Every structure is written in structure tokens, then in C-alpha cells.
Amino acid sequence: MNPLQTDGMFHFWLRVDRLNARMVTQSDRVSPPINVKDSFLLDVKKLRLLREVSLQGSITAAARSLHVTVSSVSQQIARLEHEHGIALLEASGRSVRLTPAAHMLVTHTETVLAALEEAEAELEQNRKAPRGVVHLVAFHTFAAGILGRAVQHLERIAPSMTLRFTQLDPAAAITELNARRADVVVTDEYPGYPLPPTRGIVRTELGTDAIRAYLPQAGVQPHAVAWAMEPPMSDATRWARGLCRGAGFEPRVLFESPDPYVHAQLVGQGVAAAFLPVMVARQIGLTKPECPLFDTDMSRTFVALVRRGTERSPAVEACRRALEMAYSAKHQV
């Protein structure tokens, strides 16, 4: 799905004229024009490296994320500087920072990459059936409960496609989507804590996921028991703490983990109380009592995110359909 990961037959170049800008596609067998007085060429592959340095904050981190050597990144950016006679990176302590010219180039690079991605999506619409690899990134609970069904549905509706999956927490997943290293992201959203609006991202709500508050033993008071929650700054914990305070007590959080399955095990072993997705509670066969202080209609929302332009890609659309079908099937059980 990455427009820069071509098969080697074509390079993409950005021609910047004095009066306007336009994108030019050139064959490997044709050298880009040189010594043209009124224009110069920018190699998008080099621009992508510069953009990655901007995203990652250092050359080393950029090389790691792209699975290339540090020297390769340094050499390509140095060539870009030499070709156009302007500094793009400057030393900042032990690291580097982008110059104003580099920030300008990164901004234009985003526009070019988005245009190429949209062009690829439109090109794919001419195929008889979706094909290729789609990279899905989602969090643990969703993967454990729904991923397998999504793969099965995708095999039925788009047998020529391959789904690649990576498990990441929601914040890291959205970073991967913005960096164009993921095609589809599934994240969650809690009442009162909407996802921050992100330019160029299209969202689709897959549905809600019921949540209940479980106690470790019958008859105990929620203010007197230990609680298991996610890390303090997570939306899940801020939402859960708000509910507890609204019920008149401050939860005594002794167990902190981003994994709700850890919370569920602690509840099941009579060690702590926790807010758990009903899907998780059912999977482990939890039989502990629910806390009567809280409503039974609590829920979070599953949201699928894609970059604007790619939502028209048949492959991305097939992935989203498979996710919707898997969610629907899971909640009919």
C-alpha cells in the first residue's frame, strides 16, 4: 500500500518550476533532465528519508524505522543538500534538527505522498478484485477477540489479498498510520474522551464494546478493595477514575497494566476489582459479581482509521468490511 515501495520500474520525481509545481513520473530507463535553468528535481525517495527524520527525531531512529543503515540515511540526505545547495539538518547537541528549509520540504513531501497514495487507490479501482498486502494495526483486546474472524471474512471476500497484523497500543498505532507504515488502524474511544481530530484521517465506527465493573468478592465495598487499571494517563483509566469519583470514592489502584486480561485474572483470583470489557470477562469465564454502583450500559467504541484518499482503495475497503463483519459476528454470539 506504500506508494514508494515500487517494484523498481519507476521513480517518482517532483518538478518545481518558477511559476507552478507539478508531479512527473519518469521511467528508470530515462534519466531525469539536468541543467534546466527554470526547474530542479526532487527525488521523493530522499524526501521520504528526510520526512522520517522529522517524524522520528533523529537519523538513528529514522534508519531503525525504515530498516536501513544510519549511514545510508545520512548519505542520501547529504546528497539532497548537495544537489540543491541548502542545509537541511543542523547539529543540536548529540542529535540533529531540521532547518526551516527542511521543514518546508517535509510539508510538501506530505502533499506528494498523499497524492501518490490517492492515485494508487484510484488505479486499484480498475482491477477486477482487491489484491496485495494490507497492514492492520490494533490493540490487544481487539486482536484477541476479533482478529481471527476478520482474517476469515477477508479470505472470503478478497481471496487475493493478504492481511499483515501488528499489535500496538492506540497511540503508537495512530503514529504508524500517520507515518504511512500502517494502512488500517483499529483503536478504542471512551465516553467523554474522544480521539483528537487528526487532519487527513477518516474514521469509521465499528460498534460498541460493553464494559462492566467487577468486584473480587461478593459483599465487599468498592472503596475498600484494591483496583487494577491501565496506566494513569490512558483514556481508559481517566474514564474509570471519573466513574469512581462520581460514585463517591477514590479507587485504590495497586495494580497497573495496559492488558485487560491481566486485570481479569486479578479479579478472577479475588485480588482486585476492575472495569473489564464483557468480551474479556466471557473469554476467561469470569464469574465474579458486578459492582452495583455502576450502570450496566457502560461501553467503549471501536473505531477504524484510514488515511484520507486510501478509503477508496478496494484493498483498504475490503479490510474495513472484513472488520465490520467480524465485529458483527462476534457480538451476535
N, C-alpha and C positions, 0 to 999 in steps of 0.2 A: 504493500500500500504506500510505501515511501517513494515519491516521485524521483528522488535522487538515486535510488538503488536500481539503476537500469542494467540492462544486460550487456553493456559495453558498446552497443551500436551507435549510441548518440550521446553528445554532450549538450547541455543547455547553457546558453550564454545570455547575458543581459546587455543589450546595446544601449548606451546612454548618449543621446545626441544633445546638441546645444539647445534645441528648441523643444524636444519631447523625448519620451522614453518608450521603447518597445522591446519585446522579448523576441529573440531569434533562436531557432533550433538549427543546429548545424551537424552534419554527419561527421563521424570520425575521419572519414576519408577526405574531408575538405578542411584545410587549415583555416582558422579564424583570420579575417582580414587584419592586416597590420599596417602601421604608418598611415592611418586615416586621420587626417587633420581634425575633422569635426566630430570624432567619436572615439570611444575606447570601450574595451570589452571587459566584463567582469565574469570570472569563472564561478558559477554557482557552487561548485564543489568546495572551492576555497572559502566562499562566503558562508557556507554551512559550517565549516570549521570555526570561523570567527563567531558565528552565532552561538555555537556550542560553548565556546569560551565565555561568552556573555551569560549564557544560562547557568553554567556550572561554577563560574567564579575563578577558574584557573585553567591553565593549559593542561596540567596533570589530570584534573578531574574531567576535562573535556575529552582527553585521549582515552581515559578509562571508560567513559560512557559510550564512546564510538568504537571501542575495541581496536584502537590503533596505538602506535607508539607516540610518546611525547615528542620525540624528535621530528616525526612526520608532521604533527600539528604545527610545531614551531617553524619548520621549513616552509610549509605551504603558506602560512600567514606572512612570513618574511618575504616570500615571493610576491604575494599580493601587495605588500608595502612597496617593494622594489618596482613592480610593474606600473604602479600608479604614483610613485614618488611622494607618499604621505605616510606618516606614522599612524599605526592603528593600535598598538599596545605600548604601554609605558610601565616602567618598574614602579611597584608600590610595596615597599618592604620586601618580603620574600616572595611575593606574588606579582601579578600584573593587573593593570586595569585598562579598560578601553578608553581611547581618546574620543573627543567629540565626533571626529570623522568616522570612527569605528561604530559608535552608537547610531549614527545616521545610516551607515551601511547595513547594520543589523535590522533596523526598522524596514528598509527597503527589501532586505532578504526575506523577512516575514511575508511581505506582499507577494514576492516572486514565488515562494514556496506554496503559498495558498493558491495562487493562480495555477501553478503546475498540478497541484493536487486536485483542484476543481476540474481542470482539463482532463486529467486521468479518469476522474469519476464519470465525466460525460462520455469519454471514449469507451469505457466499460459498458455503458448502456447499449452499445451496438452489438455486444456479444449475446449469444443465444441463452447462455446460462452463467451465473456468477462463478468465478473461479479465483484461484490464488490463495494467499495466506492472509488471514485477518488476526491481528494481535489484540486479544481481550485482556484487560487488567481489572481485577476486582478484589474485594476483601475476603477474609477467611470464611465468615459465616455464609456469605452468598455462594462462595465456591463449594463449600461442603454440602450445602443443601440443594443447589440448583445447577451447578456447572455440568454435571454428568448428563442431566436431562437436556440441557441446551446443546451439547455436542450431538446427542442422538437426534434431536429435531433438525439441526443443521445438516447432518448427514442425509436426512430425508429430503429436505427442500433444496439443498445445494450440494449434491454429492461430489462435485469437482472442487469444492473448497476445503481448506484446511484451517482449523482453529488452533491458534497458539495462545496459551494462557500463562499469565504471571500473577502471583498473589502479592498485592501491596496494600498498605493502608490507604484510605481515601485520599489524603493529602498528597502522598507520593504518586498515586495513580493519576491524579489530575495533572501533576507536574509532567509525567510521562506523556500524557495526551497532548499537552501544550508543546512539548518538545518534539512531537511527531514520532515518538518511539512506541506509541500505542495507537490503535485505531478506534477502539471502543472501551469505555470505562464504565463500570458499574460501581456506584457509591451509595451511601445512605444519607438521609436527611431527617433530622429530628424536629418535632414541633417547636416553633419559636427560634430555631437555629437553621435558617435556610442557607443553602450553599451560596457563597459570594458570587455575584454575577461576573462572568468572565467573557470578555469580548471574543467573538468568533467561536463560541461553544454552543451547540444545540443540545437541549435536554429532552428526554422522553421519560415520563414516569411509568415504571413497570407495574407498580402497585404498592400496597402497604404490607408491613410485616408486624403482626401483633406482638405486643410486649406485656409481660406480667411481672409483678414484684413477688418474689418467693421468699419465704422465711425458712430458716434451717430446722425449726421445730414448731410444733403446734403450741399455741398458748404464750409464746414469747412476745415481748414488746419490741417493736422495730427500733426504738431509740436505745434499747439496752443491748442489742446484738451487734456483732461486727458485720461490716458490709464489704462486698467485693465490687469494685468498679474499674472502669477503664482509666487511663492516665488523666490527670486533673484538667488539662486544657482541651480534652476532646469534647466534641459536642454531646456525645452520649453521657458523659459524666456531668457536664454542666446542666443538661436537661434533667438527669436523675436527681442531682442535688437540689435543683429548683423544686421538683415534686416533693422531696422530703421536707424542705423548708416550708412549702405550702401546707404540708400535713402537720406542721408544728414541731419538727425536730431536726437536728443536725445529724446526718449519718456519720457513724464512727467507721471510717474507711480504713481498714487494716490490710486489705489485700488489693493490690493494683496490678492489672494485667489488661492488655489490649484484646485478649482472647476470651470471648464469652463462654467458650467451652470450659475454660479454667474456672470461671465463676460458677458455672453449672455444677461442676464436680465439687466445689466447695459447699454449695448449697446441699447437694445430694449427700455429702458426708457429715452434714449437720454442723458445719464450721462457720458459715456466713450466710447473710441474706444477699440478694442481688436482683436487679432488674434483668430479666432474660427474654430474648425472643422466644415465642412459643415454639417456633420451629426447632430451636436448640433443645428446649426442655423435652419435646416429644422424642427427639432423636436419641437422647440418653435415657429415656423412660423415667423422667423425674416425677416423683410422687409427693413432693413436699407441699405444704399448704401455701396458698396465696395470701399476701398481706391485705387485710380488709380495708386499710386506709386509702387504697388507691383504686381508681376506676378500672374496669375490665376492658375498656375500649382504647387503651394506650397503644400506640403504634409508631413505627418509623416508616419512611417511604424509600423504596428502591428507585434509583434514578440512573438511566443510561445516558452517557455523554459522548458526543462525537464532535469533531471539528466541522465548522460550517463549510459547506461545499462537498464534504465527503458523505453527507447524509443522502446524497443522490447516487452514491456508488452502489451498484447492485450487491456487491460483496458485503459492504457495511450494512446495507438494509437487510440482507439475509441474516446476518448475525443478530441484528436487533429483533427481527421476527422470531428467531430461534429462542432468544432470551425471553421474549414476551410469552411464547408458547410454553417454555419451561416453567416460568413463574406461574402461569395459569394452571398448568397441570399439577404443580406442587401444592398449590393452595386449594385444589379440589379434592386432595387426598384426605 
